[in-house]
Amino acid sequence: MEEHSETSLQPPVSSAEPSRQVPAPVVKQKSLIREYAESIIIAVLLALVIRTYLVQAFKIPSGSMEDTLAIGDHLLVNKFIYGTKLPFGDKRLLTLRDPRRGDVIVFEYPEDPSKDFIKRVIGTPGDVVEGKDKKVYVNGKPYENPHEIHKEKDIIPKEMNPRDTFGPVKVPPNSYFMMGDNRDRSYDSRFWGFVSQDKIKGLAFIKYWSWDKERFRPRFGSIGRLID
């Protein structure tokens, strides 16, 4: 028996007919609008992540921290050093360290959480803080910070106002006693009490811009200066 092999048959190509060219596949390109939209969305998401968990910018509106921070200073705040705060809760993850005495921190104002305050840590949990005639004592010892200033010479009695004489008060667990460097013109823990750790937003660490409104010019000597 003869074996027969089957092959697909192709019609013969006539030499008189022009050869047919197969069209190249069409590559769809993203529209310019879509590319811009995707880039903007990614940039916004990255900005939100950075602002929420890493670094946030703040502007100084008052003189309570003079001369460390002046009105018009723009600064960056490290939001992860005290732990990353999870959304919809007060828990923090990956804490590098707790706030220390002398840190300049941004926090939610206890009497109005919609407002952000910036002050210096004077008392940490368990410390006993007291003020006597403008002198601050922590655990019975004088505490002097090289950045503190006094612009008022008069001393207000304790019965009238806690500005110059207050306490002694013991700082509760997970709380901090805050004061402004401009001691005579700062509304701080002497008046409204302690700041709980869950209200702390981060550590102020550098000035990235500064504008002198009165002279209508930048303070070039402050730009890029670390905050201590």
C-alpha positions as CSV (number, residue, x, y, z in Angstrom):
1,M,0.0,0.0,0.0
2,E,1.2,3.4,-0.7
3,E,1.3,5.9,2.1
4,H,-0.2,9.3,1.5
5,S,0.7,12.4,3.5
6,E,-1.7,15.3,3.8
7,T,-0.5,18.9,3.6
8,S,-2.5,22.1,3.6
9,L,-3.0,23.3,0.1
10,Q,-2.2,26.9,-0.8
11,P,-3.5,28.5,-3.9
12,P,-0.8,29.2,-6.4
13,V,0.5,32.7,-6.6
14,S,0.3,34.2,-10.0
15,S,3.4,36.1,-11.1
16,A,1.1,38.6,-12.6
17,E,-0.5,39.5,-9.2
18,P,1.3,41.9,-6.9
19,S,2.5,40.4,-3.6
20,R,0.2,41.3,-0.7
21,Q,1.8,43.0,2.4
22,V,0.5,42.2,5.8
23,P,-0.2,45.4,7.7
24,A,1.9,46.0,10.9
25,P,0.0,45.7,14.2
26,V,-1.3,49.0,15.5
27,V,0.3,49.9,18.9
28,K,-2.1,51.9,21.0
29,Q,-0.4,54.8,22.8
30,K,-1.6,56.4,26.0
31,S,-3.2,59.7,25.5
32,L,-1.3,62.7,26.8
33,I,-4.1,63.6,29.2
34,R,-4.0,60.1,30.6
35,E,-0.3,60.2,31.1
36,Y,-0.5,63.5,32.9
37,A,-3.4,62.3,35.1
38,E,-1.5,59.2,36.1
39,S,1.6,61.2,37.0
40,I,-0.4,63.7,39.0
41,I,-2.2,60.9,40.9
42,I,1.1,59.2,41.8
43,A,2.6,62.5,42.9
44,V,-0.4,63.2,45.1
45,L,-0.3,59.8,46.7
46,L,3.4,60.1,47.4
47,A,2.9,63.5,48.9
48,L,0.1,62.2,51.1
49,V,2.3,59.3,52.3
50,I,5.3,61.6,53.0
51,R,3.1,64.2,54.8
52,T,1.3,61.6,56.9
53,Y,4.1,59.4,57.9
54,L,7.5,61.0,57.2
55,V,7.9,64.8,57.0
56,Q,5.5,67.7,57.2
57,A,6.0,71.4,56.7
58,F,4.8,74.1,59.2
59,K,4.9,77.8,59.3
60,I,5.5,79.8,62.5
61,P,2.6,82.3,63.1
62,S,3.5,83.7,66.5
63,G,6.5,84.8,68.6
64,S,6.2,82.3,71.5
65,M,9.4,80.5,70.4
66,E,11.6,83.6,69.8
67,D,14.4,83.8,69.3
68,T,14.8,80.2,68.3
69,L,11.9,80.5,65.8
70,A,10.7,83.8,64.4
71,I,7.4,84.7,62.9
72,G,7.6,83.7,59.2
73,D,10.0,80.8,59.7
74,H,9.0,77.7,57.6
75,L,10.2,74.4,59.1
76,L,10.1,70.7,58.5
77,V,9.0,68.3,61.2
78,N,10.2,64.7,61.5
79,K,7.0,62.6,61.9
80,F,8.5,59.2,62.3
81,I,11.1,59.7,65.0
82,Y,8.5,59.3,67.8
83,G,6.8,56.4,65.9
84,T,4.5,56.4,62.9
85,K,0.9,57.1,64.0
86,L,-1.6,54.8,62.4
87,P,-4.8,56.3,60.9
88,F,-8.0,56.0,62.9
89,G,-6.2,55.3,66.1
90,D,-3.6,56.4,68.6
91,K,-1.2,53.5,68.2
92,R,2.4,54.1,66.9
93,L,4.7,51.8,65.1
94,L,8.5,51.7,64.6
95,T,9.3,54.2,67.4
96,L,12.9,55.4,67.2
97,R,12.8,57.2,70.6
98,D,10.5,59.1,73.0
99,P,10.5,62.9,73.3
100,R,13.4,64.2,75.4
101,R,13.8,67.3,77.5
102,G,14.9,70.1,75.2
103,D,13.2,68.8,72.0
104,V,11.2,71.3,70.0
105,I,8.0,69.5,69.0
106,V,4.8,70.2,67.1
107,F,1.6,68.9,68.7
108,E,-2.2,69.3,68.7
109,Y,-3.3,72.1,71.0
110,P,-5.1,70.2,73.9
111,E,-7.9,72.7,74.1
112,D,-8.5,72.8,70.3
113,P,-7.0,69.8,68.4
114,S,-7.6,71.6,65.1
115,K,-4.7,73.9,65.9
116,D,-1.0,73.0,65.9
117,F,1.3,74.4,68.6
118,I,5.1,74.3,68.7
119,K,7.0,74.4,72.1
120,R,10.0,72.9,73.9
121,V,9.8,69.8,76.1
122,I,10.6,70.8,79.7
123,G,9.2,67.9,81.7
124,T,8.9,64.2,80.7
125,P,6.8,61.5,82.3
126,G,7.4,61.4,86.0
127,D,9.3,64.7,86.3
128,V,8.3,67.3,88.9
129,V,8.3,70.8,87.3
130,E,8.1,74.0,89.2
131,G,8.5,77.7,88.5
132,K,9.8,80.3,91.0
133,D,10.1,83.9,89.9
134,K,10.9,83.0,86.3
135,K,13.3,80.2,87.3
136,V,12.3,76.7,86.3
137,Y,13.2,73.7,88.4
138,V,12.9,70.0,87.2
139,N,13.1,67.4,90.0
140,G,14.3,70.1,92.4
141,K,17.2,71.2,90.3
142,P,17.4,74.4,88.2
143,Y,16.7,73.8,84.5
144,E,18.2,76.4,82.2
145,N,17.9,76.2,78.5
146,P,20.4,78.4,76.5
147,H,17.5,79.4,74.1
148,E,15.1,80.8,76.7
149,I,14.6,84.6,76.9
150,H,12.7,87.0,79.1
151,K,11.3,90.2,77.6
152,E,9.4,91.3,80.7
153,K,11.2,92.5,83.9
154,D,8.2,92.4,86.2
155,I,7.4,89.3,88.2
156,I,3.7,88.4,88.4
157,P,2.6,86.8,91.7
158,K,1.4,83.2,91.5
159,E,-2.1,84.1,92.8
160,M,-2.6,86.3,89.7
161,N,-1.0,84.4,86.9
162,P,1.2,81.2,86.6
163,R,3.6,82.8,84.1
164,D,6.5,83.4,86.5
165,T,5.6,81.1,89.5
166,F,3.7,77.8,89.2
167,G,3.6,74.2,90.6
168,P,5.1,72.0,91.6
169,V,3.3,69.7,89.2
170,K,4.2,66.0,88.4
171,V,4.0,65.0,84.8
172,P,1.6,62.1,84.3
173,P,2.6,58.9,82.3
174,N,2.7,59.4,78.5
175,S,2.5,63.2,78.9
176,Y,4.8,66.1,78.6
177,F,5.2,69.6,80.1
178,M,5.8,72.2,77.3
179,M,7.1,75.8,77.4
180,G,7.9,78.4,74.8
181,D,11.5,79.8,74.6
182,N,10.0,83.3,74.8
183,R,9.0,82.6,78.4
184,D,7.1,85.8,79.2
185,R,5.1,85.7,76.0
186,S,4.2,82.0,75.6
187,Y,0.8,80.4,76.2
188,D,1.9,76.9,77.3
189,S,1.6,74.1,79.9
190,R,1.8,76.6,82.7
191,F,-1.7,77.7,81.7
192,W,-3.4,74.7,80.1
193,G,-1.6,71.6,81.4
194,F,0.1,68.7,79.8
195,V,0.4,67.3,76.3
196,S,-0.4,63.6,75.9
197,Q,1.9,61.6,73.6
198,D,-0.9,60.8,71.2
199,K,-1.2,64.5,70.4
200,I,2.4,64.9,69.4
201,K,3.0,65.2,65.6
202,G,6.8,65.3,65.4
203,L,10.2,66.8,66.0
204,A,11.0,70.2,64.4
205,F,14.5,69.8,62.9
206,I,15.3,72.4,60.2
207,K,14.2,75.7,58.7
208,Y,13.8,75.5,55.0
209,W,12.6,79.1,54.4
210,S,12.1,82.3,56.4
211,W,10.4,85.5,55.5
212,D,10.7,88.8,57.4
213,K,7.3,90.4,56.9
214,E,8.3,93.7,58.5
215,R,11.3,94.2,56.2
216,F,9.7,92.4,53.3
217,R,12.7,90.2,52.6
218,P,14.0,86.6,53.3
219,R,16.1,85.9,56.3
220,F,18.9,84.2,54.4
221,G,20.8,83.4,57.6
222,S,18.0,81.2,58.8
223,I,17.4,79.2,55.7
224,G,18.8,75.6,56.1
225,R,19.5,76.1,59.8
226,L,19.0,73.2,62.1
227,I,16.7,73.6,65.1
228,D,18.1,72.8,68.5
